[in-house]
Amino acid sequence: MTQETIDRIRKFSEERDWDQFHGPANLAKSIVIEAAELLECFQWRDIEFDIQHVKEELADVIVYSQNLLDKLGLDADEIVNMKMDQNEAKYPVEKAKGNSAKYTDL
């Protein structure tokens, strides 16, 4: 995400004085709620879905995630790369390629 987009998300909340409602627990709950709404886009239909609705719900998840990053003082690149390092160790290519098994079953 560009810095311009991150700044826009921050400005939106700041202008509305919503930081008071954005505790870590509330933001985590909001991420789960929006993720459920994203999943609902695919309920009963795996192929035909409303891409505009998917984009809106996915954007909500991303916005709340950025708000949580800010609240906790975390950097998205840093934590994503940390997790990718863990995933690469858990799922080595030679064992995981083309296999959907959990890492404990590889």
Backbone torsions as a table, in degrees:
resi	resn	phi	psi	omega
1	MET	NA	140.7	-179.2
2	THR	-76.0	158.3	177.2
3	GLN	-62.0	-34.7	178.7
4	GLU	-60.5	-41.9	178.8
5	THR	-68.8	-42.4	177.3
6	ILE	-59.8	-44.7	179.0
7	ASP	-62.8	-37.2	178.9
8	ARG	-64.9	-42.0	177.2
9	ILE	-61.3	-46.3	-179.3
10	ARG	-62.3	-44.5	-179.1
11	LYS	-62.1	-41.4	179.9
12	PHE	-56.3	-48.3	-179.6
13	SER	-70.0	-41.1	-179.3
14	GLU	-61.6	-44.8	-178.1
15	GLU	-62.4	-27.1	-177.8
16	ARG	-98.6	1.2	-179.1
17	ASP	55.2	45.3	-177.5
18	TRP	-93.4	-4.5	180.0
19	ASP	-57.1	-32.2	179.8
20	GLN	-61.7	-22.2	-179.7
21	PHE	-99.3	-6.8	-171.8
22	HIS	-100.6	54.0	171.0
23	GLY	-71.7	159.6	-178.7
24	PRO	-54.5	-42.0	-178.5
25	ALA	-66.0	-43.2	179.4
26	ASN	-64.7	-38.8	178.7
27	LEU	-67.8	-41.1	177.4
28	ALA	-62.4	-41.9	176.8
29	LYS	-61.5	-42.6	-179.1
30	SER	-64.4	-37.6	176.9
31	ILE	-61.3	-45.2	-179.3
32	VAL	-64.9	-42.3	179.4
33	ILE	-61.5	-46.6	-179.9
34	GLU	-67.8	-35.3	176.5
35	ALA	-64.3	-37.0	176.0
36	ALA	-65.4	-38.6	177.2
37	GLU	-66.3	-35.1	174.6
38	LEU	-63.5	-45.0	178.8
39	LEU	-62.6	-35.2	179.3
40	GLU	-60.7	-27.3	177.5
41	CYS	-59.5	-24.5	-176.3
42	PHE	-106.9	2.3	179.6
43	GLN	-62.8	127.7	176.9
44	TRP	71.1	3.2	179.2
45	ARG	-153.1	112.5	179.2
46	ASP	-87.9	-24.4	-173.9
47	ILE	-108.0	-51.5	-178.0
48	GLU	-93.1	111.6	179.4
49	PHE	-144.1	163.2	-178.6
50	ASP	-86.9	101.8	-176.5
51	ILE	-61.1	-33.2	178.0
52	GLN	-64.1	-42.3	177.9
53	HIS	-65.2	-40.3	176.8
54	VAL	-59.6	-46.4	-179.7
55	LYS	-60.7	-41.6	-179.3
56	GLU	-64.8	-45.0	-178.5
57	GLU	-71.1	-38.6	176.7
58	LEU	-63.8	-39.7	176.5
59	ALA	-60.8	-41.1	177.9
60	ASP	-60.0	-42.4	177.9
61	VAL	-61.4	-43.9	-178.5
62	ILE	-66.1	-42.5	179.9
63	VAL	-62.7	-48.3	178.3
64	TYR	-63.6	-34.8	177.9
65	SER	-65.0	-41.2	177.2
66	GLN	-64.3	-40.3	177.6
67	ASN	-61.3	-39.3	178.8
68	LEU	-69.5	-40.0	174.5
69	LEU	-55.4	-47.2	179.7
70	ASP	-62.4	-45.6	-177.1
71	LYS	-60.8	-36.9	-177.5
72	LEU	-94.6	-0.5	179.7
73	GLY	66.5	36.9	-177.9
74	LEU	-104.8	154.7	178.2
75	ASP	-108.0	124.2	-176.3
76	ALA	-58.7	-46.7	-179.7
77	ASP	-59.6	-43.0	-178.2
78	GLU	-63.3	-47.7	-175.7
79	ILE	-75.3	-32.0	176.6
80	VAL	-66.8	-43.5	178.7
81	ASN	-66.4	-35.8	175.0
82	MET	-59.9	-46.4	-179.2
83	LYS	-68.1	-37.5	177.6
84	MET	-64.0	-37.6	175.4
85	ASP	-59.5	-44.6	178.6
86	GLN	-63.2	-45.4	-179.2
87	ASN	-63.1	-40.9	179.2
88	GLU	-63.6	-34.9	177.3
89	ALA	-72.0	-39.2	-179.5
90	LYS	-72.1	-34.5	-173.9
91	TYR	-122.4	69.7	178.5
92	PRO	-62.3	142.0	-175.6
93	VAL	-51.7	-44.8	-174.9
94	GLU	-63.3	-22.0	178.0
95	LYS	-102.3	-32.4	-169.7
96	ALA	-97.8	-17.3	-174.6
97	LYS	-57.9	121.4	178.2
98	GLY	72.7	12.4	-176.7
99	ASN	-122.8	127.8	-178.7
100	SER	-96.7	9.6	-179.0
101	ALA	-66.9	151.3	174.6
102	LYS	-65.8	152.9	-175.5
103	TYR	-56.6	-29.8	180.0
104	THR	-71.6	-14.4	-178.8
105	ASP	-107.6	5.4	-179.3
106	LEU	-79.2	NA	NA
